[in-house]
C-alpha cells in the first residue's frame, strides 16, 4: 500500500509578502531528497530562502517551474515519502581490453612554428586563425603570409543568446534605483581619506582584538562609528522625506551592503550608535555568512536610515553610489591604493581611499553634506577620536 503524496507548499515569509518567485529546484522529478534537505529555492523582492523536505522521499511532480511566481500557501510540487535508494553497484570490469579511439586528423591551426608566430604577431593575427600545411598541421611562415595576402581574417564564434527572467530581488533593485533617480534630487560630494592611522592601529591591535572577540578588526567598523558620529552631528542625513514633512530618527540603523549568493543585499545594523567595534565586526561577519548561503531574513533587511557600501572590496577606485529610497544618504567606500600626496610641503606615498557621499538635496543642504563627509574623513584619519568620542 503506497503512502499518500505530501504537498510542497510555499511557506509564509512575512506579513507584507504575498507572492514569491521560484528560483531553482534543487531536486528534479523522480529524484530522492533526504528529510530537512532543501528541495527548492524561493525568492522575494528582498531575500532568498530554501524550502526543506518535511520527510525523505522522491519528488513526483513539480507544478511551478523556475522563473514562475507562486502565492503564499500554494502547492508547487509533491513528494512521495520513501526510504533512501540503495547505492548502485559499480559495473564489473570488461573481460576484453577496449580498443583505443582512433586518433583524429590534425586540424587547421595546429602547432605554430617560431617564424610563423613572429609573422602572426607582426600582422596582429589571433591564435588559431591560420590553417597549417606543415607536418601534423603545423603552421608555417608561408601559411601566415598566404593568409595575410588572402584578406581579413574572420574568426567565428558562438552567437547564442538566452533570456533569464529577472528575480524579484533584481526587479526591486531596478525599481528603487530608477525611483531614486526620478523622485530625489541626488547630488554627490567626494573626498579622500589617508588610511595610514587606521592601518597602523589595526596592525598594532589585530591579534589581541581577534583573540579577545573571535573576529578580525576590519575597516568597516571604523566607518560605521564615524558615520554614526556624523549622523548625530548632521541629523538631516538621518532623516527621510515623508510627503510634506520630514521624519527624523533618534537612532542610527545603518545598512551595510554585502555581496550574497543571489546578489547584493543590505542587512541593517540596528541602533548602531550603541554598538562597539567588536559588535559591528561580529554582526557584519554573521551577515556575510548568511548572505553567502542565502539565509538573510526579511526582518534583517527591513528599514535602515542610512547606508554604507564598499566597492573597494571589488577593486573600485571611485564610483557614485545611489541613495536607497526613502533614505537621504549613502556613503561609498572604495579601494585603498598607495598614491603620492603633499604633506607639509613634501611629496609622500600614503594609502589613500576615495569616499563619496550621495544625498537627497531636497532634505540635505550642500553645506551639511560636505561637512558630514569632512567629519568622516577627519575621524578616520585620527581614529583615536572615535574611541574617545571627541
N, C-alpha and C positions, 0 to 999 in steps of 0.2 A: 504494500500500500504506500503510495507516494505521499510525501509531505507537501502540504499546501505551499504555494509560492508566497514569498514575502515581498511586500511593496517597498520600493526605494523611493522615498519622498523627499521633497525639498524642505529642510527644517526652517523654523523661524530663526531669523538672524538679526532682528532689531525691529523696534516699533515702527520706524519710518520706511522699512524695506518691504515692498510687496511683490517684487519681481527679481529674479536672478538670471544670470547668463550661464549656460552650460559651457564650462571651459574645456575640460578634457575627461574622457572616460579612461581611467587607468586600467580597467579590466574590460575586455570585449565580451561579446556574446559567446557563450559556450566555454568561457574560461572560469577557473576556480579562483575565489578570493577568500582569504582567511578572515575570521572574525576580527573586527576592530581595525582591519586594514582599509585604507581609503579606496573607495571604488570609483568615485567621480569627483572632479574638482568643480566648484561653483564660484562665480564671481558676482559681486555687486559693484555699484559705482564707486565704492570706497575700499573694498578689500576682497581677498580671495580666501577660500576655505575648502576643506575636503569633507566629504560625507563618508563615514566609515560603514562597513558592512556590519549589520547587527548580529549576524551569525555567519559561520563559514558556509560556503555554498557556491553554486555555479550561476553566473549571470545568464538568465534565459532570454530576457527581452530588454532592449533599450528603446524607450519611447521618444526620448528627446536627444538629438544629436548635438555634437559640439557646434557652438555658434547659435543655437536656438535659445529662446528665453522660456522661462517657466515661472509659475506663480508659487508663492509660499504654500506648502501643503500638497502641491501637485505631485502625482505619481509620475516618475520619469523612467522607471525601469522595474524589473522583477528579478528576484533572487530565489533559486531553488536550494533550500538547505541540503547539505550533503557533507560527507567526510572528505578530507583532502585526498586527491587521487594518488595512487601508488606511483612511485618513481618508475619510469620506463627503463627496462634493461638495455644496456648497450648492445648493439648488434655484434654477432660473432665475427671474428676476423675472416676475411676471404681466404679460401684454400689456395687459390691461384694468384700469382702476382699480377698486379694491374699494369697494363702496358702504359708507358708514358704518353702524354698527349703529344700530338705532332707539333713540331716547332713551327710557329707562324713565320711566314716570309718576312724579310726585312721591310719595314715601312719607310715611306718618304720622311726625310728629316731625321736620319739616324745620327750616328756619332759625327761630330763636326771636327774636321781636321784643323790644326792651328792656323794655317794660311787662310782657310775658309772663314774661321772665326774672326780673324782680323779684318777680312774683306766685308763681312756682315756688319761688324761694328762700325766700319767706316761709312757704310751705306744705311745705318740705322735699321737694319732688318731684324725683326724679332726672332727669338729661338723657335725652331720648328717650322719656319716659313719657307725653307729651301729644300727641295727634293734632292736626295743624294744619288749619284750614279756610280759611286765607287764601290769596292768590295763590301758586302754586308750592308749596303745602303749608306755608306759613309758619304758625308757632304764634302765635296772638293771645292777648291777655289774657283775652278771653271764653272761649277754649278751655280755659285753665287753670282759670278759675272753674267752668266746666261739669264738668271732670274732678274737681275737689275736691268739688263737690256730689254727684257720682255715687258717691262712696265711695272706699275704699282703693285705691291703685294697686298692681297686681300686675305685677311685671317678670319676664318669663320668661327662661330661660337654659338652657344645656346642663346636663344631669344625667347625663352619661356617666360610666361607671366603667371601669377597666381593671385587670387583675391582672398584676403583674410578679413573676416568681419571684425570690426572694432569692438573690443570688450567694453563693458560698462565703465571700467576704470579709465580707459583711453577716451571714451566718449565724454565722461565728466571732466577730465583734464582739458580736452579740447574746448568744451563748452565754457568752462571757467576762464581759460586763457583769453578766449575771444570776448567774453563778458567783461573781463578786466580791461582789455584794450578799448572797448566800445563805451563803457559806462564811467570809468575812472579817468581822472586827469593825471596820468602817470608821468613821472619825471625821475631821472636817475642822477645821483651825485656820486663821485668817485673820490677815493683817496688811496694812499699806500701806507703800509704798516711795516716798520722794521721789526722783524720777529726775533732779533738777537736775544733780547732779555728773556722771552718766553722759552726759547730753545735752551738757553743756559739753565734756567730754573728747572725745566723738565729733565735735563741731563743730570742735574745735581740730585734730584729727589725721585727719579723714576723708579729706582729699585726699591727704596723704602716705601714709596707710595703703593707700588704693586704688591709688596709683601704684606702691607697692613690691610689693604682694601680688596686685594684679589683682582684688580683691574688696572690696566695701563693708564697713565696720565696722558691724555690727548690734548689737542689744541681746542677742541670744541667746547670743553668746559670753561676755558678762559673766555671764549667769545660769548658763551651763554651768560656768564657772570657780567661781562662788560655790557652786553645788550640790556640785561635787567637794570643795571645802573643807569643806562641811557634812557630807557623807557620811564623810569621813575623820575628822572630829571626833565624829560620832554614827553609828557603823557599823551600828547596828540598822536604820537606814533603808536600808541597802545589803544587808540580809540577807533570806532567804526561808524561809518555813515549809516544812519537808520532813518530813512525818509527825510524829514526836515529837521532832524535832531541828531546829535552825536551821542553815542553810547561810550562812556569811559569805563574802563575796567580797573578796579583797585588791586588786581592781581596780574601776574605775568604768566600766561600759558604759551610757552614757546614751542612752535612746531619745528621739528628737525627733519629735513628732507633726507631720506635714506633710500638707496637703490635696493629693490627687492626682487624676488623671483619673477614677478609679473610686471615690474616697472617701478617707478618712483612712488614712494608713499611718504606721508608726512605725519608721523605719530607726534603726540603732544606731551611735553614736559609740564605737568600741572603744577601751578604755584612754584615756578622756577625760582622766584625770589627767596624761597625758603630752602632751596637745595644747596648742598655743599658740593665741592668739586667731585668728591667720590660718588655722591648721589647722582650727579649728572652723568658721569662716565659709566656707572653701572647701568643706569637706565638706557643710555644710548646703545651699549653692548647688547642688552637684552632685546631692545627693539630691532637691532640689526639681525640678530639670530632669528627672531620671529619673522622679520620681513623676508629673509632668505628662504624660509620654509613656508612662506605664505600663511602665517599664523597671526598676523596683526588683526586685532578685533576692531569693529566699528567704533566702539567706545574709545579706543586708543587713538583714533584718527579724528574724532569729532571735536569741533571747536578750534581753539587756538587764537591768540590775539596778535601774534607776530610770528614770522617765520625766518629761519636761518637755513641757507642752502650752501653746500660746499662743493663747487665744481672742481676745486683743486685736487680732489681725490682721483679725478679722471684726467688730470693734466691741464686743466683750463688755466690760461694766463689772465684772461679778462672776459667778462660777459655782463649782460644786462638782465638781471632777474626780473620776473614778472610777479606782481602782487597777487596773492591768493585771496580773492574777494570772499567775505567783506572786509578783510584786514586792510590796514592802511600802510603797511610797510613790510619789506623783506630785505634781509641783509645777505649779500652774496659774497662768500669767501672764495679764494682762488688759490692757485698753486704757489708754493714758496720757492723762489728762484734767486740765486745769487746775482746781484746787479751792482754796478758802480753807482754810488751816490755821493753827494757832497756833505761832509760832516766837519763843521768848524773850519771851513775853507780848504779842506783836503778831500781828495777822492779816495773813498774806501769801498771795499766789497762787503755788502751786507745781505743777509737772507730777507728778501722783500716779498710782501704779498699785496696785491691789489684788492681792495674791498669796494663793493658797490652797494648803495642803498637806493632802492626804488620805492617811491612813496606816492600816495594819492594826494595830489596838490589841492584837492577840494578840502581835505582835512588838515594837512600839514603844510605850514609855510616853509619856504626855502631856507630861511634862517634857522628854523628848528631842525630841519633835516640835515643841513650841513653841520650844525653844532653837535647833533647827535652822533654823526659819523666821526667827527673830530674827537669827541669824548671816547668813543670806542677805540679809536686809534691810540689816544693817549694812555688809556688803561692797559691796552695790550703791550704797548712799548714800555710801560712801567707797571708790571703785574703785581708788585707789592701793594699798590693802591687797591687792587681787588681784594687782597687778603685783609688789609686794614680798613677797607670800605671808606676810603677818603678820596 
